[in-house]
Amino acid sequence: MLGPVPAPMEKRAGRYRAQLLLQSNQRPALHGLLDALMEHARALPSGRRCRWHLDVDPIDLL
């Protein structure tokens, strides 16, 4: 796990952005973790005020 860290373009359209990079040698385990993390993120009190984007196998990190 690397991050969370500010995105290369930290603020865009008036919104702050951050990145969290997760890597694993076991793809099924990573997908299970991602499902659980997204469920937890949506349940947070601030979850409705944040936009969550998940990119599996990103080409670049911008």
C-alpha positions as CSV (number, residue, x, y, z in Angstrom):
1,M,0.0,0.0,0.0
2,L,1.3,3.4,-1.0
3,G,-0.5,6.5,0.3
4,P,-2.9,8.1,0.5
5,V,-0.9,11.0,-1.1
6,P,-2.0,14.1,-2.9
7,A,-2.7,13.4,-6.6
8,P,-0.2,14.9,-9.1
9,M,-2.9,17.5,-9.9
10,E,-3.9,18.0,-6.3
11,K,-6.9,20.3,-6.9
12,R,-9.1,20.1,-10.0
13,A,-12.4,21.9,-10.6
14,G,-12.4,23.1,-7.0
15,R,-12.0,19.7,-5.5
16,Y,-9.0,18.2,-3.7
17,R,-7.8,14.8,-5.0
18,A,-5.7,12.1,-3.4
19,Q,-4.5,8.6,-4.5
20,L,-4.1,5.3,-2.8
21,L,-2.2,2.6,-4.6
22,L,-2.7,-1.0,-3.6
23,Q,-0.6,-3.8,-5.2
24,S,-0.8,-7.6,-4.7
25,N,0.5,-10.7,-6.3
26,Q,-2.9,-12.4,-5.7
27,R,-5.5,-10.7,-7.8
28,P,-8.6,-12.4,-6.1
29,A,-7.4,-11.2,-2.7
30,L,-6.9,-7.7,-4.0
31,H,-10.4,-7.6,-5.5
32,G,-11.9,-8.8,-2.2
33,L,-10.1,-6.1,-0.3
34,L,-11.2,-3.4,-2.8
35,D,-14.8,-4.5,-2.5
36,A,-14.6,-4.3,1.3
37,L,-12.8,-0.9,1.2
38,M,-15.4,0.6,-1.1
39,E,-18.3,-0.6,1.0
40,H,-16.6,0.8,4.1
41,A,-15.9,4.2,2.3
42,R,-19.5,4.5,1.3
43,A,-20.7,3.9,4.9
44,L,-18.5,6.7,6.3
45,P,-20.4,9.9,7.4
46,S,-18.4,11.9,4.9
47,G,-18.9,9.2,2.2
48,R,-21.8,11.0,0.6
49,R,-19.8,14.2,0.3
50,C,-16.8,12.5,-1.4
51,R,-16.5,11.1,-4.8
52,W,-14.8,7.7,-4.9
53,H,-13.2,6.4,-8.1
54,L,-11.7,3.0,-8.4
55,D,-9.3,2.3,-11.3
56,V,-8.1,-1.3,-11.6
57,D,-4.9,-1.7,-13.7
58,P,-4.4,2.1,-14.2
59,I,-2.3,3.1,-17.3
60,D,-1.1,6.3,-15.6
61,L,-1.7,7.8,-12.2
62,L,-3.0,11.3,-13.2
